[in-house]
Amino acid sequence: MFRGLTILNLDAKGRLAIPSRHRERLETLSGTRLIVTVDRDRCLLLYPEPEWDIIERKFAALPALDPTARALQRLYVGNAQEVDIDAQGRILLPGHLREFASLDKRVAFVGQGAKFEIWDESAWRARTEAALNDLALNALATDSGLGTLTL
């Protein structure tokens, strides 16, 4: 499981250094091959290839004539790109994906269990601040039973 936040710099070519604390685990799971795609929250999702394969099979199993299923397939699978970890532990994020997520120089690399989210740093900070003040999250925590969770 991947967790935690690391603030990183994109280099001028759009390369991102995978934090060393995650690199060995990623290489164990998928060698040097990762999959990056878009997310509806305007960030990028980064998966070890075996984790992505599970998701891609689920998308493939959706009804082919359902317009919502097709829209989701186009969004997530259609924008998915294979990226390789280079000898320096970096991945090259394709330009159109960097543009989609408004990634410029500083990015937030956020562990989310089986995957990572890659955010523009300022967008991540704004999203975090909004979550702290979101009353709907309090209601969801209570309704889902998370209200009894001790943190």
Summary of the structure (lengths in Angstrom):
residues: 151
radius of gyration: 16.6
end to end distance: 18.3
largest distance: 46.8
contacts: 412
relative contact order: 0.21
helix: 42%
strand: 28%
